[in-house]
Amino acid sequence: MSHSTPTVVLVHGAFAESASWNEVISRLGERGIRAVAAPNELRSLAADAAAVRSVVTAIDGPVLLAGHSYGGAVISEAAQGADNVVGLVYVAGFAPEVGESCGDLTNRLPGSTLPLTLRTVELADGTTDFYIRADLYHQQFCADVPLGIAVQMAATQRPLRDVALTEAAVDPAWKRLPSWFVFPDQDRNIPVALHRLMAERAGAIETVEVPGASHAITVSQAGAVTDSIRTAAKYVSRAAVNHMV
C-alpha cells in the first residue's frame, strides 16, 4: 500500500451495525486498501462524531471517511478537526446542510416509508430509541437480500436515539472536502430524490445510482460500494502525490 493511499474508515448508520461493512472490508483488503469499521453509538450527532474523530486522529496518514445512512451525517461532522481526512464517501448517506437534521431531510421530500415501520423504546432519561419492527425489516431496509440474512440483520440492528435524529449539523465537511455519493434507486428509508439533491449541492466528484438496490446497499451491493470507495481513494491518492511534486 502506498504511503499516499488512505485508510478507509467506515461508519454504519441506524438499524445496522459494523458487520454490515464486512463484505466491503474484504473487497477493499483484496485490493490493498486498509479499512476500519468505527463504532457508532447512534446516541447524538455531536457525540457520535466525536467518537469517530477519535478513531480517525489515531490513524497515521490520510483517511477517507465513508458513512452509510445516518453515518453520513456523522462523517460530515467527524471530519472537522481531523486534519488527516482527505475525502468523504456517502453510501446511501445523509449529507446535511448547516442547521439540518436527518429527521428534517427525511421529511423534506416524499418517498420514505420508514416512519410507518418504527417501534419505540422509552429510555430512563426520557429520550426514545427507534427500531425497525422485525416483521417489517426485510421489506423496509433490505428487500434485495435473502430472507435469512434479513432476519439476522433485524435481530442485530442497533437503535437510533431520537436526539440523534433531530440534532442539526453544525459544520459539515462536504463544504470543503471532495465527496462521492453512491446510493440505491429503491431506497425506502431515504427518498432517492433527496440523495440526488444532496449529491448535487455537495458538488460530488462522482455520483453512482445503483438500480434495484435497497437501503442496505453495503450488504446487497458491496461491489458497487467498494468500487465507489476505490475511485475516491485513487482520486485522493493522486491528489496527494501531485501536491508533493
N, C-alpha and C positions, 0 to 999 in steps of 0.2 A: 504493500500500500504506500503510495506516495505521501511525502510529508505534507503535501497540499490537499490531499484527499480528506474531506471532512468525516468526522464521526457523526453518524446519524442518530439523533435522539428522538425516539418515538413516544408520543403521548396519546394514550387512549382517551375516549370520551365517556359519556354517561351510558349506563346499561351494558357496559362491556368491561373488560379488564385486560391486563397486559398480554395475556396469552392470545388475544385477538391479533397480535402482530407476529405470531410465531412463524408463519409461512413467509412473510415479508422478510423477517430477520434471516431466515435460512437462505432465501434467494439473494439477498444482499451479500451475505457471507460468501456464497459461491462465486460472487463477482468481486471479492476482495474488499468489500466495504463493511467496516465495523458498525454495528448498530446496538443501541442500548434502549431498552424499554423503561422509561422513567415512571415511577409510581405517581399516580394521580388520585388524590383522595376524594375529589368531587365534593368538597365542602364549601369553598368560597373561591371566587376567581383570584383574588389577591393572594390568598394563602396557597392555593394550588400552583399559581405562577411562581411564587417564591420557592416552593419545594422543587419545582423543575429547574429553576435558575440555579439552585444549589448543586444539582447534578451537573448542569452544563458548565458552571465555572470550575468544577473539579476536574474537568477533562482538559488534557493538554492538547492544544491545537484547535483548528477550526471545527465548528459544529453546525450541522444542518438540522434544523428542527422540523419535525413532521407531526401534525396533530390531526386526529380524527374527531369529527363531530364537535362536542364541547371542547375537546382538546385543542381545536384550532384557536379558540379564544384564549386558552391557556398559553399556547406558544407565542401568541401575539404580545402578551404581557411579559412572559418569562424572558424574552429576548432583551428587554430593556435592562440595562446594567450588566449585561453579559456580552462583553466586547468580542468574544470569540464566535458569536453566532454570525453566520455569513449568508443564511438564506432560510426561507420558510416554505414548507410544503403543506398545503391544506388538502386533506384527504376526506372528502365529504365533510369538510370542517367549516365552522363558523369563523368569519373574519370581521369582527365588529368594528365599527367606527367609534371614535370617542363619544362616550355618553350612551352607547347602545349596549343592551344586554342580549344574551342568547334568546331569552324569552321575547324580547321586543322583536328580534329578527324573525323568529318562528311565526309570529302573528302578522308580520308585515304583508306577506303575500299568501294567497290561498294555496292549499295543496297538502299541508301537513295533517295527518290523522293521528299524530302522537297523543295529543291531549285526551282523546277518547279512549286510549288504551292504558292509561296510567292508574296505578293504585298508590295510596299514600300510607306512610307510617309516621305517626307523630312522635317526635323526639322529646326527651326530657327537658330540653332548653326552650321548648315552644316552637321550634322550627320543624320542618317536614322533609322527609325523604320521599323521593319519587322512584317507583319501579314500573317497568312494563309488565302488565299481567302475563303470567306464564302461558295462559291459554291463547293469548293474542301475540305473543312474542315473535313466533315464526313469521306470521303474516306481516307484522308491522316492521320488524327490524331486519330480518334476514331471509326474505322469501325465496332467494335463489341459492340457499344452502340446504343440504339434506336435513330431513326432519330430525334425525338422531343428533346431529351436531347442534341444531337449533335448540333442542331440549336441554343439552348441556350448557349452551350459552345462556339460556333463560335462567337456569339454576345457579350459574356463577356470576350473573350480572351484578354490577356494583351500582348502588343508587346515587342519584343526584340530589343534593340538598337544595331546597328552594332558594336559599341565599345565593348559591352559585348561578342559578338560573336567572335571577333578577339583578345581579351585580353588574354594573356598567363598566365597559372598557375605559381605561384611563389614558393609555399611551401606546396604541397598537403599533407594533414594529413593522408591519407591512408598508407603512408610510415611508420607511427609509431603507428597507432591505428588499432584495429581489424575492419574488414569490412565484409559486407554481400551484395550480389547482387541478385536482383530479376528483371527479365526482360521478355518481350514478344518475342515469336518467329515470330511474324508477324509485327514487328516494321517497319514502313515506314519512320520514322524520323532518327533513328539511326540504322545502319546495325546490325543484330544480331551477325555477326562475330566480330564486334567491341565490343559489350557487352561482349562476351566471352573473347576477348583479354584483356579488361580492368580488368575483374574479375580475370583472371589468373595472370596477372602481379602484381595485388594488394595482391595476396595471400589470397583471400577471405576465410573466415571461412566456408561459405556456399554459393553456387550459385544455384538459382532456376530459371529455364526457363519455362515460362508458355505457354503451347501450345494454338495456336489460338488467342492469345491476341494481342490487338493493343497497340500503344504507350501510350494511355490513360489508363494505367493499374491501376492507383489509383481509377478510376471510374468503369471500367468494371470488374476488378478482385480484388476488395477491400479485399476479403477474403484471397487471396494468399499473397497480400501485407501485410496485418495485421499479417498473420502467420510468415512471414519473420521478421517483426519488433519484434514480441513477442519472436521469437527464439533468436534474438540479445539481447533483453532486459534481458532474462533469463541468457544468457551467461555472460553478463557484471555484472549482479547482483551476480551470483555465484562467479565470479572473485573477486568482492568487498568483499564478505563475507570471502572468502579464504584468502584474503590479511589481513583482520582484525584478523583472527585466529592466 
